[in-house]
Amino acid sequence: MSPKPDAREQPVRGRRIAAALCLFLLTACSRSGSSGWKLTDIRGHLPDLAFHLSAAGGVPVTARQYRGKVVLLFFGFTHCPDTCPETLARLAAALRQLGPEAREFRILFVSVDPRRDTPEATERFARAFSPQAVGLTGTPDQIEAMAKRYRVAYEAQAPDRAGDYEVMHSKGVYIFDRAGRARLLDSDTDPVAALVRDLKQLAAAPS
Amino acid sequence: MMGWELLVPWQPSPTVVVAVLLSAFLYWRGGRRVRVSWSRRVAFWGGLGLIYVALHTRVDYYAEREFFVHRLQHLALHHLGPFLIALAVPGPTLRAGLPVGWRCALRRLLAWAPVRIVVDFLTQSVVTGVLFVGLIWLWLLPGVHFYAMLDVRLYRLMNWSMVLDGLVFWLLVLDRRPAPPARLKPAVRVLLLAAVIPPQVVSGALITFSPRQLYPLYELCGRAFSGIDARTDQTVGGLILWIPSIMMCMAGAVLALYFWYRISERRERTGGVPRRVSSMAGWAPRRRPEASTCRE
């Protein structure tokens, strides 16, 4: 029985494994600066576009109807004082800059406040900003399933004396390619020019 | 949102349930065969319960939405939970809970060369310390944290790695036995606990005092509490990362010093010959040859 058979091999083995760990750390660090997108690249990190919601008129809608279009998904509510109008205006401005190419895009505005927002009201709200915008909502269960899928939060706040309440919700815009795969995440800190450039690149990409 | 709803898991995970139930069952079964003091039982159940609550209840929902709750969750997963479990010295009880045949199989598995190599590597003092601090730093790098919070698979990997590494670290440094059969010498345990403090101070201070928003994902994906803005969330999260973990490491260092003192006192009393201690924390002793018999 030799006293410590691994004594000499351990430092060498240890160093090799440590080197592998460092490589992994480096690749993890450089992950966010990947290939050629100005917005945040989230390819492979979120599930494909899928949902069961209702459009105006109570028509059931699934994600399949939007295959072939580049989808900009965004959550909000129509009584939102600032974030939702600003975001929708920003997205609409980006699409206008794309000219006739804007037909290839759809802005999906999903209301997380089904108590107050009917599908018609949501559609009217969204359509006011852009002809490519679609307003959708659903039952609380449908919205919760979708929010869980895309890891977004929303929560109705306490109502004030008039009965009005705010709903806290996510600010990010999730961009899916024509095949329904999650590709980019747009935030209000990204300049519109970056958004336009990436949308052009995504529309031109083969799906 | 009070009462039972808090206990409903946000994202049910069969792995968590199986792991926790299995540990609980083995400990309960072992506790009926081996005498375990009430304080150790409390420590084990407390630690296991804390880990389960942090991983598999509504707390997880809030941890995904607010940075300071995420830090509280990791404090439970990486420090407090494993700290309590290590204090409970669960090894003998868990092993006693295994059926006899499985105990022999476990001993053979731990003596198998690839497993021994991995265990030897992971229980080297430097590797232990680097992994403990390194994992905290890794998951707090802004780029990595962003994707860990976004991608559910990375999120699960992050939480599991924190739990498992926490268990390895605290089981090693809060070991009460002298150096063989323990993995680390008593002095090394104390030094390790002292050595992991400065890096945690640095990371905590960097996050608490950083002027820019390091983790924009919490804003993008929606917060849980409207009254807390991004700046406050990051500052409080940084303070949680900094202060409670330091206090736990210092408490651990005091405990490790006490265990060291007890070991050297026992050595003096027995005239320099250490008493034969049974393998308590369940690690395979480094130099034992293949098990010839598998005793009860």
HADDOCK unambig.tbl for C-alpha pairs under 7 A between the chains (distance, minus, plus):
assign (segid A and resid 14 and name CA) (segid B and resid 121 and name CA) 6.46 0.50 0.50
assign (segid A and resid 28 and name CA) (segid B and resid 144 and name CA) 6.30 0.50 0.50
assign (segid A and resid 29 and name CA) (segid B and resid 143 and name CA) 6.24 0.50 0.50
assign (segid A and resid 29 and name CA) (segid B and resid 144 and name CA) 6.59 0.50 0.50
assign (segid A and resid 32 and name CA) (segid B and resid 143 and name CA) 5.72 0.50 0.50
assign (segid A and resid 45 and name CA) (segid B and resid 150 and name CA) 6.70 0.50 0.50
assign (segid A and resid 45 and name CA) (segid B and resid 151 and name CA) 4.73 0.50 0.50
assign (segid A and resid 46 and name CA) (segid B and resid 151 and name CA) 5.91 0.50 0.50
assign (segid A and resid 151 and name CA) (segid B and resid 150 and name CA) 6.95 0.50 0.50
assign (segid A and resid 151 and name CA) (segid B and resid 221 and name CA) 6.88 0.50 0.50
assign (segid A and resid 152 and name CA) (segid B and resid 221 and name CA) 4.70 0.50 0.50
assign (segid A and resid 152 and name CA) (segid B and resid 222 and name CA) 5.99 0.50 0.50
assign (segid A and resid 153 and name CA) (segid B and resid 221 and name CA) 6.10 0.50 0.50
assign (segid A and resid 153 and name CA) (segid B and resid 222 and name CA) 4.80 0.50 0.50
assign (segid A and resid 153 and name CA) (segid B and resid 223 and name CA) 6.42 0.50 0.50
assign (segid A and resid 153 and name CA) (segid B and resid 224 and name CA) 6.94 0.50 0.50
assign (segid A and resid 154 and name CA) (segid B and resid 222 and name CA) 6.48 0.50 0.50
assign (segid A and resid 168 and name CA) (segid B and resid 222 and name CA) 6.85 0.50 0.50
assign (segid A and resid 169 and name CA) (segid B and resid 222 and name CA) 4.93 0.50 0.50
assign (segid A and resid 170 and name CA) (segid B and resid 219 and name CA) 6.88 0.50 0.50
assign (segid A and resid 170 and name CA) (segid B and resid 220 and name CA) 5.34 0.50 0.50
assign (segid A and resid 170 and name CA) (segid B and resid 221 and name CA) 4.37 0.50 0.50
assign (segid A and resid 170 and name CA) (segid B and resid 222 and name CA) 3.74 0.50 0.50
assign (segid A and resid 171 and name CA) (segid B and resid 219 and name CA) 6.76 0.50 0.50
assign (segid A and resid 171 and name CA) (segid B and resid 220 and name CA) 4.70 0.50 0.50
assign (segid A and resid 171 and name CA) (segid B and resid 221 and name CA) 6.31 0.50 0.50
assign (segid A and resid 171 and name CA) (segid B and resid 222 and name CA) 6.54 0.50 0.50
assign (segid A and resid 172 and name CA) (segid B and resid 220 and name CA) 4.62 0.50 0.50
assign (segid A and resid 172 and name CA) (segid B and resid 221 and name CA) 6.26 0.50 0.50
assign (segid A and resid 187 and name CA) (segid B and resid 220 and name CA) 6.79 0.50 0.50
